[in-house]
């Protein structure tokens, strides 16, 4: 009985862009995949992915910051309304 052959993953390689194809790709918007292929071929994919990750995390932080600000303002407004209500209760006569 023969041993089964181990699976060998096919290797794929993105060829580097020559000057004409790179210029054509830059002049025309071929979509996100083409921009990623250009960045990979130029060796900038790692730098661009780190920049995109930074931008996403900053957008999330900005959103959390804005929501926290609204929550804090809402808490101050509710505290102010409660304070006005308590002051009204103590200052007005019961009858």
VEXMAR-155749 format. One line per field, with one value per residue: residue in three letters; x, y, z of N, C-alpha, C in turn. Coordinates in Angstrom, 2 decimals. Last residue first. Example, Ala and Ser with C-alpha at 12.3 -4.5 7.8 and 13.67 -1.06 7.14 Angstrom:
BEGIN
resn <- SER, ALA
nX <- 12.85, 13.19
nY <- -2.25, -5.69
nZ <- 7.08, 7.80
caX <- 13.67, 12.30
caY <- -1.06, -4.50
caZ <- 7.14, 7.80
cX <- 12.90, 13.20
cY <- 0.03, -3.30
cZ <- 7.87, 7.80
This chain:
BEGIN
resn <- UNK, UNK, UNK, UNK, UNK, UNK, UNK, UNK, UNK, UNK, UNK, UNK, UNK, UNK, UNK, UNK, UNK, UNK, UNK, UNK, UNK, UNK, UNK, UNK, UNK, UNK, UNK, UNK, UNK, UNK, UNK, UNK, UNK, UNK, UNK, UNK, UNK, UNK, UNK, UNK, UNK, UNK, UNK, UNK, UNK, UNK, UNK, UNK, UNK, UNK, UNK, UNK, UNK, UNK, UNK, UNK, UNK, UNK, UNK, UNK, UNK, UNK, UNK, UNK, UNK, UNK, UNK, UNK, UNK, UNK, UNK, UNK, UNK, UNK, UNK, UNK, UNK, UNK, UNK, UNK, UNK, UNK, UNK, UNK, UNK, UNK, UNK, UNK, UNK, UNK, UNK, UNK, UNK, UNK, UNK
nX <- -48.32, -45.55, -43.56, -40.37, -37.77, -37.57, -38.34, -36.41, -34.15, -34.84, -34.91, -32.27, -31.02, -32.08, -31.00, -28.24, -28.14, -28.83, -26.59, -24.50, -25.20, -24.89, -22.12, -21.32, -22.33, -20.85, -18.26, -18.54, -18.85, -16.30, -14.66, -15.56, -14.73, -11.94, -11.43, -12.12, -10.19, -7.88, -8.19, -8.05, -5.44, -3.96, -4.59, -3.40, -0.69, -0.29, -0.68, 1.47, 3.63, 3.10, 3.20, 5.34, 6.45, 5.34, 3.60, 1.83, 0.73, -0.51, -2.36, -3.93, -5.01, -6.48, -8.37, -9.83, -9.74, -8.54, -8.40, -5.56, -2.96, -1.80, -1.83, -0.11, 2.25, 2.57, 2.92, 5.36, 7.24, 6.04, 5.59, 6.41, 3.90, 3.19, 2.95, 2.17, 2.36, 0.11, 0.96, 0.74, -0.06, 1.82, 0.53, 0.05, 1.92, 0.52, 0.84
nY <- 74.91, 74.74, 77.19, 76.71, 75.88, 73.08, 72.68, 74.14, 72.59, 70.22, 71.15, 71.99, 69.47, 68.12, 69.71, 69.20, 66.47, 66.55, 67.99, 66.22, 64.06, 65.24, 65.64, 62.95, 62.06, 63.64, 62.62, 59.99, 60.40, 61.45, 59.25, 57.32, 58.56, 58.60, 55.85, 55.20, 56.70, 55.41, 52.93, 53.65, 54.71, 52.40, 50.85, 52.45, 52.22, 49.48, 49.33, 50.88, 49.28, 46.92, 47.82, 48.71, 47.41, 47.57, 45.43, 46.35, 48.57, 47.25, 45.72, 47.77, 48.81, 46.58, 46.44, 48.81, 50.14, 51.48, 54.53, 55.52, 56.27, 54.04, 52.22, 53.49, 53.34, 50.56, 49.94, 51.31, 50.18, 47.01, 45.44, 42.01, 39.45, 37.63, 34.18, 31.24, 27.77, 25.35, 23.13, 19.78, 17.19, 14.15, 11.14, 8.16, 5.19, 2.18, -1.17
nZ <- 50.79, 50.82, 49.01, 47.47, 48.09, 47.85, 45.15, 43.80, 44.45, 43.11, 40.43, 40.07, 40.33, 38.13, 36.09, 36.53, 35.97, 33.25, 32.31, 32.95, 31.29, 28.77, 28.79, 28.83, 26.38, 24.59, 25.20, 24.39, 21.64, 21.03, 21.71, 19.93, 17.54, 17.90, 17.96, 15.32, 13.97, 14.87, 13.68, 10.97, 10.83, 11.43, 9.20, 7.21, 7.98, 7.66, 4.91, 3.98, 4.79, 3.35, 0.68, -0.77, -2.90, -5.37, -5.26, -3.30, -4.59, -6.71, -5.31, -4.24, -6.57, -7.38, -5.32, -5.59, -8.96, -10.95, -12.20, -14.01, -13.41, -12.24, -14.31, -16.12, -14.63, -14.55, -17.24, -17.71, -15.89, -14.60, -11.47, -10.73, -10.27, -7.50, -7.32, -5.55, -5.20, -3.96, -1.38, -1.40, 0.75, 0.54, -0.78, 1.11, 0.49, -0.84, 0.00
caX <- -49.73, -46.34, -44.34, -41.81, -38.11, -37.26, -39.05, -37.81, -34.24, -34.67, -36.09, -33.36, -30.71, -32.35, -32.45, -28.78, -27.78, -29.70, -27.93, -24.55, -25.18, -26.21, -23.03, -20.97, -22.78, -22.30, -18.58, -18.28, -19.94, -17.50, -14.47, -15.73, -16.14, -12.68, -11.16, -12.85, -11.61, -8.11, -8.21, -9.25, -6.58, -3.89, -4.97, -4.84, -1.33, -0.14, -1.60, 0.10, 3.51, 3.18, 1.97, 4.74, 7.00, 6.30, 4.69, 2.62, 1.47, 0.53, -1.34, -3.20, -4.16, -5.36, -7.45, -9.01, -10.33, -8.92, -8.80, -6.93, -3.83, -1.94, -2.58, -1.50, 1.70, 2.42, 1.75, 4.15, 6.91, 6.99, 5.06, 6.58, 5.08, 2.73, 3.83, 1.78, 2.91, 0.72, 0.24, 1.70, -0.57, 1.36, 1.45, -0.51, 1.67, 1.34, 0.00
caY <- 75.24, 73.53, 76.73, 76.95, 77.30, 73.74, 72.00, 74.53, 73.99, 70.21, 70.54, 72.97, 70.56, 67.61, 69.61, 70.55, 66.94, 65.86, 68.54, 67.55, 63.88, 64.78, 66.80, 63.83, 61.45, 63.78, 64.04, 60.27, 59.81, 62.25, 60.55, 57.10, 58.27, 59.86, 56.67, 54.61, 56.99, 56.82, 53.01, 53.02, 55.57, 53.56, 50.38, 52.23, 53.54, 50.07, 48.61, 51.34, 50.65, 46.89, 47.26, 49.64, 47.13, 48.61, 45.39, 45.14, 48.76, 48.24, 45.04, 46.89, 49.67, 47.05, 45.32, 48.59, 49.54, 50.10, 53.88, 55.01, 57.22, 55.26, 51.92, 53.26, 54.65, 51.30, 49.42, 51.61, 51.60, 47.83, 46.28, 43.46, 39.99, 38.79, 35.33, 32.29, 29.09, 26.03, 24.34, 20.86, 18.28, 15.33, 12.26, 9.30, 6.33, 3.39, 0.00
caZ <- 50.55, 50.55, 50.18, 47.33, 48.11, 49.14, 46.24, 43.67, 44.88, 44.56, 41.03, 39.97, 41.27, 39.48, 36.24, 36.65, 37.31, 34.20, 32.13, 33.56, 32.74, 29.20, 28.71, 29.94, 27.62, 24.65, 25.40, 25.80, 22.42, 20.79, 22.36, 21.37, 17.78, 17.74, 19.15, 16.43, 13.73, 15.22, 15.14, 11.50, 10.52, 12.31, 10.52, 7.20, 7.96, 8.99, 5.78, 3.75, 5.28, 4.81, 1.23, 0.19, -1.58, -5.02, -6.22, -3.06, -3.33, -6.99, -6.10, -3.34, -5.73, -8.21, -5.54, -4.40, -7.78, -11.23, -10.96, -14.02, -14.11, -11.46, -13.10, -16.49, -14.97, -13.30, -16.53, -18.48, -15.83, -15.35, -12.54, -10.53, -10.96, -8.26, -7.23, -6.50, -4.88, -5.11, -1.75, -1.62, -0.08, 1.27, -0.92, 0.37, 1.38, -0.97, 0.00
cX <- -49.88, -47.78, -45.19, -42.55, -39.60, -37.72, -38.81, -38.62, -35.68, -34.77, -36.00, -34.61, -31.80, -32.09, -32.82, -30.29, -28.33, -29.41, -28.90, -25.93, -25.23, -26.28, -24.43, -21.86, -22.49, -22.85, -20.07, -18.60, -19.77, -18.67, -15.72, -15.60, -16.42, -14.16, -11.91, -12.65, -12.47, -9.57, -8.43, -9.32, -7.88, -5.09, -4.96, -5.34, -2.85, -0.82, -1.49, -0.90, 2.08, 2.99, 1.98, 3.52, 6.44, 6.96, 5.76, 3.82, 2.35, 1.38, -0.19, -2.08, -3.34, -4.44, -6.24, -7.98, -9.30, -9.48, -9.33, -7.22, -5.29, -2.91, -2.78, -2.36, 0.23, 1.80, 1.52, 2.89, 5.60, 6.47, 6.19, 6.03, 5.21, 3.94, 3.24, 2.67, 2.52, 1.21, 0.90, 0.92, 0.49, 0.93, 0.93, 0.51, 1.05, 0.93, 0.89
cY <- 76.14, 73.85, 75.52, 76.45, 77.57, 75.18, 72.70, 73.93, 74.48, 71.63, 70.54, 72.42, 71.62, 68.70, 69.09, 70.55, 68.35, 66.29, 67.88, 68.18, 65.23, 64.59, 66.42, 65.08, 62.33, 63.20, 64.28, 61.73, 60.06, 61.72, 61.42, 58.42, 58.08, 59.66, 57.99, 55.42, 56.41, 57.21, 54.45, 53.15, 54.98, 54.48, 51.53, 51.74, 53.39, 51.43, 49.14, 50.62, 51.16, 48.29, 47.27, 49.08, 48.03, 48.36, 46.44, 45.08, 47.55, 48.46, 46.00, 46.15, 48.83, 47.95, 45.75, 47.48, 49.28, 49.40, 52.50, 54.32, 56.79, 56.25, 53.16, 52.99, 54.52, 52.67, 50.17, 51.15, 51.92, 49.26, 46.96, 44.23, 41.50, 39.39, 36.44, 33.48, 30.06, 27.42, 24.98, 22.05, 19.36, 16.42, 13.45, 10.45, 7.46, 4.44, 1.24
cZ <- 49.40, 50.24, 49.81, 48.58, 48.06, 49.20, 47.58, 44.82, 44.84, 45.11, 42.56, 40.63, 41.26, 40.51, 37.63, 36.83, 37.53, 35.63, 33.11, 33.44, 33.45, 30.70, 29.17, 29.96, 28.82, 25.95, 25.48, 26.12, 23.91, 21.62, 22.21, 22.12, 19.26, 18.03, 19.08, 17.70, 14.86, 15.01, 15.60, 13.02, 11.08, 12.09, 11.53, 8.55, 7.99, 9.06, 7.21, 4.65, 5.12, 5.39, 2.75, 0.89, -0.50, -3.67, -5.91, -3.99, -3.03, -5.73, -6.42, -4.08, -4.76, -7.41, -6.37, -4.62, -6.69, -10.00, -11.29, -12.70, -14.06, -12.09, -12.25, -15.26, -15.36, -13.57, -15.23, -17.75, -16.56, -15.38, -13.29, -11.74, -10.73, -8.95, -8.08, -6.27, -5.98, -4.71, -2.97, -2.14, -0.20, 0.30, -0.13, 0.33, 0.57, 0.05, 0.00
